């Protein structure tokens, strides 16, 4: 008759083995899931401006660098599908650039692009959904796929920063629109469209 090796172990030792085994399985599962994974981050906000007032901020190179977080300069044209541009980024003291290609463009409704750098590939999308003549829902969506496996594995450590970048972008866009939107001026005067 074979002797049970774990028979003499008490509950404490068995629970330690169970925790270590659960940790090993979770790390293995995470490693498998992020092997070829990407991470989606999105945010949205209703702004007091019409879609035609917001659209130039989405496609104009100089205006885009004013509101889109971490982008400090856009070099090239933004208005044609297939057109390539060079984006310059800055996060803290770190600077880099990426090549952006417009993948979809529907005037005053949708702007999609693919951005490739040495660190990651991103799919960026701005969607404008008019809710009334002076209110538009702006949806930002970004799918990030870090190039290095290690960066994909540990992405959860920087996910909050990437999400905050989209929130900051929407807040900056809202501030810029307050200076130029006729809808905000009409609301301030007490009239409506």
Buried (B, 14 or more C-beta within 10 A) or exposed (E): EEEEEEEEEEEEEEEEEEEEEEEEEEEEEBEEEBEEBBBEBEBEBEBBBBBEBBBEBBBBBEBBBBBBBBBEBBEBEBEEEEBEBEBBBEEEEEEBBBEBBBBEBEEBBBBBBBBBBEBBBBBBBBBBBBEEEBBBBBBBBBBBBBEEEEBBBBBEEBEEEBBEBBBBBBEBBBEBBBEBBEBBEBBEEEEEE
